Amino acid sequence: MIKYVIALATRFIPRHQLQKVAHTFMKAITPFYAGNNFEDPIDGRTYRKLLPYGRLKPRQNALAPYSMSLERHRLLWLFFKQKTDIFSKPAKMLHVAPEYCFIPLFKKQRNIEYITGDLISPWADVKMDIQEIPFSDNSFDIIMCNHVLEHVPDDRKAMSEFFRVMKPGGWGIFEVPVDYSNPKTLEDPAINTPELREKHYWQDDHVRLYGLDYADKLRSVGFDVTEDNLLMELTPEQRRRYALPPQEIIYLCKKPQ
């Protein structure tokens, strides 16, 4: 029953409206999922099972109730812990379309000057369009913006804006849905209705579906890009325990010094 409620809510209720009430509901149901089969590495909580999540075909054991993390968020957290100095080095950070699971933890970090931004999210400090970021050149050491570029009409302009406001030597994570079976990004003006976008781009509010050329798109605006496959460096038991995605490349983008 719960999977149908979540599927309908994510499909028909605007995200910024869901964000206003979701955590209160999720916090209330968390005790019913207590157990030790799964672990959320973000907050250390363990669960008997996780919640399903997805608009058309809900994925089983995808959403950790208390932190509201999804598979990709848990993988990113492991990446931050294992492969970056985000928790130790002083940094000014811009987090676009901030995910709830990260917000309280980054806010607590004394080494981070943490700013959130979004067009409509109630969790954002600054209302902003990433095609016209309202910050000066070379402002941020770290920028994170996940699952946003697939919604943006001019994604190259947005990528260029990230490059502009990032300090030389800074880095960013800009994850998007990727069709790993396709070498090229699919972006066709004829795919212009919600039904067609749902069919070809995986969601009716997406304007493209990235392929394996995504890293080259990021490089085209100046970034040095590392395609990191931390997922495959983890053991099968770790991938199961943390309920990680079956496939996910992390695109680490650095601005040259």
C-alpha positions in Angstrom: 0.0 0.0 0.0 2.7 2.5 1.0 4.5 2.1 -2.4 1.3 3.2 -4.2 1.0 6.2 -1.9 4.6 7.3 -2.5 4.3 6.7 -6.3 1.1 8.8 -6.5 2.5 11.5 -4.3 5.8 11.9 -6.2 3.9 11.8 -9.5 1.1 14.3 -8.9 2.2 16.6 -6.0 4.8 19.2 -6.8 8.2 18.5 -5.2 8.3 21.7 -3.3 4.9 21.0 -1.7 6.0 17.5 -0.7 9.1 18.9 0.9 7.1 20.9 3.3 5.5 17.9 5.0 7.5 14.8 3.9 9.9 14.6 6.8 7.2 14.9 9.5 5.5 11.9 8.0 8.7 10.0 7.5 9.9 10.6 11.0 6.5 9.3 12.4 6.7 6.0 10.5 10.4 5.3 11.1 9.9 3.2 14.2 7.8 0.7 12.2 10.8 0.0 10.0 13.3 -0.7 12.9 15.6 -3.6 12.3 19.1 -4.5 11.2 18.9 -5.6 7.5 19.8 -2.3 6.0 21.9 0.6 7.2 21.8 4.3 6.1 25.5 5.4 6.2 24.4 9.0 6.3 23.0 8.9 9.8 23.9 5.3 10.9 20.3 4.2 11.4 19.4 0.6 10.7 16.2 -0.8 9.3 14.2 -4.0 8.8 13.5 -2.7 5.3 13.5 0.6 3.5 10.6 2.2 1.7 9.9 1.8 -2.0 10.3 4.8 -4.2 9.6 5.8 -7.8 7.0 7.4 -10.0 6.1 4.5 -12.4 7.8 1.4 -11.1 8.7 1.9 -7.4 12.2 0.5 -6.5 12.2 -1.7 -3.5 14.3 -0.7 -0.5 15.1 2.7 -1.9 14.1 5.4 0.6 15.5 5.5 4.2 12.6 7.0 6.2 14.4 9.1 8.8 17.0 10.9 6.6 14.9 10.5 3.4 18.0 9.4 1.5 17.8 7.5 -1.7 20.3 5.0 -3.2 22.3 7.8 -4.9 22.5 9.9 -1.8 23.9 7.1 0.3 26.5 6.4 -2.4 27.5 10.0 -2.5 27.9 10.1 1.3 30.3 7.2 1.1 32.2 9.0 -1.7 32.5 12.2 0.4 33.8 10.2 3.4 36.2 8.1 1.4 37.5 10.2 -1.4 37.2 13.9 -0.4 38.3 16.3 2.3 34.8 17.9 2.6 34.7 17.2 6.4 38.1 18.6 7.2 39.2 21.4 4.9 37.7 24.9 5.3 35.4 25.5 2.3 32.6 27.6 1.1 29.9 25.4 -0.4 26.9 25.9 -2.6 24.3 23.2 -2.5 21.7 23.5 -5.3 18.3 21.8 -5.0 19.4 20.7 -1.5 18.5 17.2 -0.5 17.1 16.9 3.1 19.4 14.0 4.0 22.4 16.3 3.6 21.2 19.6 4.9 21.4 19.2 8.7 24.8 17.4 8.5 26.5 20.0 6.3 25.0 22.8 8.4 26.7 21.3 11.5 30.1 21.2 9.8 32.2 24.0 11.3 34.7 23.9 8.5 32.0 24.6 5.9 30.3 27.9 5.0 27.2 26.3 3.7 24.7 28.0 1.3 21.7 26.3 -0.3 20.0 27.6 -3.4 17.0 26.6 -5.6 14.3 28.1 -7.7 11.4 27.0 -5.5 12.6 24.6 -2.7 11.4 25.7 0.7 14.8 24.5 2.1 16.8 26.9 0.0 18.5 30.0 1.5 18.7 31.7 -1.9 16.1 31.6 -4.7 18.0 31.2 -7.9 18.1 29.9 -11.5 21.2 27.9 -12.2 21.3 29.4 -15.7 21.9 32.8 -14.0 23.6 32.2 -10.6 23.5 35.3 -8.5 27.1 35.0 -7.2 30.3 36.5 -8.3 33.1 34.7 -10.2 35.2 32.3 -8.1 33.0 32.3 -5.1 32.8 28.6 -4.0 35.2 25.8 -3.2 32.5 23.1 -3.5 29.3 23.0 -5.6 26.8 20.2 -5.4 23.8 20.0 -7.7 22.2 16.6 -8.3 19.3 15.6 -10.6 18.6 19.1 -11.8 20.4 19.6 -15.2 17.9 17.2 -16.8 15.2 19.7 -16.1 17.1 22.8 -17.3 16.4 24.2 -20.8 20.0 25.4 -21.4 22.1 22.9 -19.5 25.4 24.1 -21.1 24.7 27.6 -19.7 24.1 26.1 -16.3 27.3 24.1 -16.5 29.2 27.3 -17.5 27.7 29.1 -14.5 28.9 26.4 -12.2 32.4 26.8 -13.7 32.2 30.6 -13.4 31.3 30.7 -9.7 33.7 27.9 -8.7 37.1 28.9 -7.4 40.2 27.6 -9.2 41.1 24.4 -7.6 37.5 23.9 -6.4 35.4 20.8 -7.2 31.8 19.9 -7.7 29.4 16.9 -8.1 26.6 17.3 -10.7 24.8 13.9 -10.9 22.0 13.3 -13.4 20.0 10.3 -14.6 22.2 8.6 -17.2 21.3 5.9 -19.7 24.5 3.9 -19.5 23.4 1.9 -22.6 23.4 4.9 -24.8 26.7 6.6 -25.9 24.9 9.9 -26.7 22.5 12.2 -24.8 18.9 12.0 -26.2 17.5 15.5 -26.7 14.9 15.8 -29.5 12.6 18.7 -30.0 9.9 16.3 -31.2 9.8 14.8 -27.7 7.6 17.6 -26.5 4.7 16.3 -24.5 4.6 14.9 -21.0 3.7 11.5 -22.3 6.7 11.4 -24.7 9.1 12.8 -22.2 8.0 10.2 -19.7 8.6 7.5 -22.3 11.9 8.7 -23.7 13.4 10.8 -20.9 12.1 8.6 -17.9 10.1 11.5 -16.4 7.6 13.9 -17.8 9.4 17.0 -16.6 12.8 16.0 -18.0 14.0 17.8 -21.2 16.7 15.3 -22.1 18.2 11.9 -21.1 22.0 11.9 -20.7 24.2 9.2 -22.2 27.8 8.3 -21.7 28.8 11.6 -23.3 27.8 13.4 -20.1 31.3 13.8 -18.9 32.4 15.3 -22.2 29.6 17.9 -21.9 31.0 18.9 -18.5 34.5 19.0 -19.9 33.3 21.3 -22.8 32.8 24.2 -20.3 36.3 23.8 -18.8 36.0 21.2 -16.0 38.5 18.4 -15.5 36.2 15.4 -15.0 36.9 12.1 -13.2 34.4 9.4 -13.8 34.6 7.6 -10.4 33.1 4.1 -10.0 33.2 3.8 -6.2 30.2 1.6 -6.4 32.2 -1.2 -7.9 35.0 -0.8 -5.4 32.6 -1.8 -2.6 31.8 -5.3 -1.7 28.5 -6.9 -2.7 27.6 -7.0 1.0 28.3 -3.3 1.4 26.2 -2.5 -1.7 23.3 -4.6 -0.3 23.7 -3.4 3.3 23.6 0.3 2.2 20.9 -0.3 -0.5 23.0 1.4 -3.2 22.1 1.8 -6.8 22.8 -1.1 -9.2 24.9 1.3 -11.4 26.1 4.8 -10.8 29.1 6.8 -12.0 30.1 9.8 -9.9 31.2 12.7 -12.0 33.8 14.6 -10.0 34.4 18.0 -11.7 37.4 20.2 -10.9 38.2 23.7 -12.0 41.8 23.9 -13.0 44.1 26.0 -10.9 
